[in-house]
Amino acid sequence: MSESNRDRTSADVTFMRRALELAARGWGQVAPNPMVGAVIVRDGAVVGEGWHTRYGALHAEREALAVAGDAARGATMYVSLEPCNHTGKTPPCSEAIYAAGICRIVAAVADPNPVAQGGLDWLSARGVDVLVGIESERAMELNAPFFHALRCDRPFVQLKLAMSLDGALADHTRKQAWLTGAAARAEVHRLRASVDGVAVGIGTALADDPMLNVRGIDPAPRIQPARIVFDTSARLPVTSKLVRTAREYRTLVVCRAPEPARAAALEAAGVTLIRAASLADALRDLRTAEIRSVLVEGGSGIASAFVRDALADRLIIFRAPVILGSGALHAFGGAPAGTPDAAPRWRIVDSRRFGDDQMTVYARVEGELLSS
C-alpha cells in the first residue's frame, strides 16, 4: 500500500474530487454511516460512478460497480473512504471490488472504524495496487462528525452564529430581527439536516419561540434532528412550540436540578430531561442518548459557554453586511478575556457567500483540538 505523494497524479486529484462531490449527495441521508462517493476510471474515462444514497442502501463502491459492469475489469476505482471489509447491512465492498477485476484503488482516507476497516490491506494482499491519502483533508472534513464519534465520548459540536460586521447578534433594542438573508437562512436548514441534534440556550428559546426543525430542504433529511434546549432550571414553557410539538419531534431539555413541578409538566408533554452538573457532562449524556453531532445555534450565553469550556469543534459564522454599533449584544461577550498570543486560534476550513452574507467555517488549529 502506498501513501507517497510521489505516486499521485493530477488525474488522481481530479477524480478524487469528483468522488467527494458525489459523496456529499448523501448529506442528511446516511448517518450514522459516513458519506462516501466512488468513481471508476478506465483508460482515462469515467465508466462508473456512485455514492451512498441512504442509510441501509448499497455502498458507493457497489453502486459504481453496477454502473460500470464489465468495464470495471482492469480499471481504477477512486473512493473517498476505505472500502469496508465486513458484512453489515451489505457484504464487504472489498470482495466486490476484487471480484469485479479492479486493478488499482485510490482512497482518500483509511477507515478508522475497527469493525469495518481492513479493506485496503485485503485488496493489497491480493495484488490490487493501492494508494491512500489523496485529498485526505477534504475527505475528513466532509465526514468530521463520523471521525469524531470514533475517538470521543461527546458529540461533535458545531457552533453557528449569525452576526453583524462588528460581531453583534442583536441591536441595542434586543428585538427579534433577521440579520442574514433568505439564502443564508436556507443554508442553516441544510446544516440542520446533517446533525443528530439542534440546540439553543434557554434565552434564545424564550425570546424566539423556535421550532428548530428542518424545513424547505430537498431531499428532506432521513430523520429530523432532535431539538435540544440548555435550560438550567427547566424554564421552557409548556406553551412553547418546542414543548407543544415534543411528541412529533424528539425534544430534550438539559437542566441541573429543576423544580419538580416544572420537570413533571415537561415530561408529561413528551420532553426528555437530561440532568447534568456541567456542560461537558451534558454533552457526554447526549452522546449516550445517541446524539453524535450537534448544531448549536446561539445566542450569546450558550456561545460564550461553549467557547469558554472549549467544547466547540467548529465555528460557523454567518456575517451580515451591517454594523449594529453601541449597545449591541455581542456574540462572545461572556467568554473569558484573552490575548492574541494566548487565545486558541482557528483555521478556515470553508468559506462561501450566500447573497451578501458571508459564511466562514473555522476549526481549531492543529494542537488546539480539545478532548472530551
N, C-alpha and C positions, 0 to 999 in steps of 0.2 A: 504494500500500500504506500502510495507516495503522497507527501504533504508539501513538496517543494514548489516554490513559486516558479522555479525554472521549468517545471513541467507544464505550466499553464500557458494557454494561448489566448489571443484576443477573442477567438471564437468561443472558447470555454466561458469567458466572462459574459459574452453576448447571450449565449444560450442559457446560462445560469440565471441571468437577469430575467429572461423570459420565464423560466421556471418559477422564479419568485413572484412575478406578476400573476401567473396562474394560481400559485398558492394563495395569494391574497383574495381570490374569488371565494374562498371558503370562510371569509370573515363572518363571524356570528353564527356559523352553521356547524362547526366541527368540534367545538370544545366539549369535553376536556382534552380531546386529541389536538395535536398541532396542525396548523395549516401547512399543506405540502403540495408542491407542484412538480411535474415531471415533463421533460421534453426528450424525444428520441430523434437522433440525427444520424443520417446515413449519407455518405458522400457529400457532406456539406448542406444537405437539405433536410428540413424537418419532415419526418414521416409519421410522427405521433405525438400528441400532447394530452395531458390530463391533470386533474387536480382532485384533491379530496373534497368532494362536494357537500357531504353531510355526515354527521356522526353515524357510524354503523354502515355507511356505504363503502364501496370499493375504494382502496387507497389510490393515490395519484399514479403510482407506478403501474398498477393493473389497468387503470383507465387508459393510460398512454399506450400500453402494450396492446390493448384491444383495438385501438385505432390503427396502430402500426401493422398489426398482423405479421405476415411473413417478412415484411421489410425490416423488422427488428433484428433479424439474424445478421450478425456482423456489424451492428450499429453501436453508437454511443448513447447512453442514457444520462441525462442531466437531471438531478433530483435535489430539492432544497433541503432534505433531511435524509440521513442514512436509512435505507430500506429496512423494514422490520424483519426480524429473524425468529418470530414466534407466531403461534397460532392464537389469535384473539377472535374478533368477530369475522376475520378473514384469515386464510392461510398465509404463511410467510411470503412476503414480496420477494425476498432474496431467491427463493426457489423458483418463482415465476419468471424472474429476470434471467436466471441461468437457463431455464428450460426454453425461453424464447430465443436464446442464442446471442444475447447482448455480449459484446466482446470488451467493452470499456464502459466504466461507470464513473461519473464525476458527481461528487456530493458536496454540498455547501458546508455541511457540518455533521459531525457524528451525533448519534442519538444518545443522550445521557441516561435514558431510561434503562435500568438494568434488566427489565423484563423484555424489552423489545430490541435492545442493541445487539450488535454482532453480525449484522447483515453484510457489511463491507468485508470483514475478515473472512466470512464464509465464502463470499464470492471470490476474493483474492486467492484463497486456498484452492480454488477450482480453476484458476488460470485467467480469471477476468482481470483486466487492467483497471486498477482503482486509483482515483485521485480525489483527495478530500481537502477542503479549505477554500474553495473558490467562492467569493462573495460571502464569507462566513459571518462578517459583522452584520450585514443586511439580513441574513437569514436568522440570526439570533435575535435581532431587534424585532423582526416580524412576529416571532413566537416568544417574546420575552416572558410573558406570564407562564408559559409551558416550562421553559428552562428554570425559572424562579421556583416553581412549585416542587421541583425535584431536589432542591437544596435548602429550602427554607420552610419553617413551620408557621409562617403567617402569609396572608395573601400578598400578591403583587399589587402595589398601590400606585395609582396614577392620580395626581392632584391637579384638577382642572380649574382654572380661574379665567374669567373674562374681566379685563381691567382697562383703564384709560392709559394714555401715554405717560401720565405721571404716577402710574401704579395704584390707582384707586378702583375700588369695587363699586362704590356708590358716591353720590354727591353729598353735600352738607345737609340736605333735607332727609336723606336716607329713604326717600320714596322709591318704590319699586319701578324700575325702568330698564329697558334693554340697552345695553352698551353696544353690542355687536349686531350685525345684520342677519338676514334670514339664512344666507349661505353658511355662515359660521354656526348658527344655531342648528342647522340641519346636520353639520358635521358632528356636533355634540351627540345627537341621536345615533349617528353611526358609531361613535366611540362607545356609547352605552351598549350597543348591540354586541360588543366584543368581550364584555366582562360578566362576571357572576353576580356582582352587586354594584348598585349606585348609591352613594352615601352623601348625606349632608349633616350639618350640625343642627341643633335644635333652634338656633337663632334663625337660620335660613328657612327651616320648616315652618316656624311661626310667622315669619314675615311674608313668605311667598306662597304657602299652602300648595306645594308642588305635587305632581303625580309621580315623577321620577321613572316613568316607564319609557319604552322605545316607541316612537311614533314616526310615521312617514318614511320608513326605510323599506326598500325593495331590493332583495327579499327581506321579509321580516325575520328577526332572529329566531333561531330554533326554540329557544327558551327565553322568556322575558327575565331580565336580571332581577334579583331580589332588591327591594328598597330598604335602605338602612339609615336610621337616624341615631346619631350620637347625642344622647339626651340623658345627662347625669341623673336627673330627678324624675324621669319619665313624665315630662310635662306635655307631651304631644297630645293635643285634644282629641277626644273620641269623635268629634265632629269634623276633623281634618279629612282631606281627600285620601291621605295615606291610610288612615285607620278605616275609613268607610269602604275602602276597596281592598282591605287586607286579606279577605277570603278569595279575591280574584288574583291578586299579585302577592307573592311572598313578601312579608314585611317584618323587619326586625328592629327593635329598639335596644340600643346599647346603653345600659344605665349602671348605677352603682348600688345604692340601697333605696329604691323608690318607696314612696308612701304606699302601704298595702292596698288601699282602695284604688289608687291610680293604676297600679300594676294589674290588679284584678280586672279592672274595666278594659284595659288594653288587651289583655289575654282573652277576655270574653269576646272581644271583637275579632279575634284571629291573629293578633300580633304576637310574635315570639319575642320574649325578653331575654337579653343576654346580659347577665350581671358580671361586671369586671371592675377591678380596682384601678386599672390604668389603661391607657390607650394601647400599649403593647400587649397587655393581657387580652384586651378586647379583640385585637386582630388575631391572636392565636385561637381564641374561641370561635371567631368567624371562620377560620380555616378548618377547625374541627367540624363546623357546620357546613362544610363543602363549599365555602366561598373561597375560591383560589385567586380571584382577581377582583379589585375594587376600583371604581372610578369615584373619587371624592370631589364633589362639586362645591367646595367652599361652604360658607363665607370666611370672613377674616379670622374668626375664633378657631375654627377647626383647621384652617390652612396653617395658621401660626402654630397650632399644637403639633401637626404632623411634621412641620419643619423643625420645630424645637426638639422633638423626640427623634428626629432623623428617621422617620418611618415612611417617607415618600420615595418611591423608586424612580418616578418620572414626574416632572412638572410639565403640564400642558397649558401654555399661556396664550390666550386669545387677546390680542392688543387692538383696541378700538382707537381710531384716529381722533380722539377728543382729549381735552385737558380739563379736569374737574376742579383743580385748584384748592384753595383754602377751605379747611373744614371737611374735606372729603374723607371717606373711610378707606384707609389704605390696606392693601392685601395682607401684608405681613407685619402689621403694627404690633401684634402681640408676640412676635418672635423675639428671642434674646438678641441683645446688641452684639454686633460682630465688627471685625476689622477686615480690610481687604486681604491682608496676609494670612489671617487665621480662619476666615469663614470657609466652609466647604464650597468647592467650586463645581460647576455643572458644565457639561458639554452639550452642544446641539446635536440631536440625532434626527430631527426632521424640521422642516420649515416650509410652510405653504401659505398662500393667500386665498382668502375667501371674500371676494369683493374688495372692499377697502380695509378689511380686517386681516391681521397677520397672526397666524398660529405658529408657535415655536414649541418644540418638544425638547426638554432637557433631561439628561441623565447625569448622575454623579460621575465625576472623572474617576479613572482607574485609581483604586486605593481608597476611594471615599465611599464606596458602596457599603452599606451597613448591614450587619447581621440582623436576625430577628430579635 
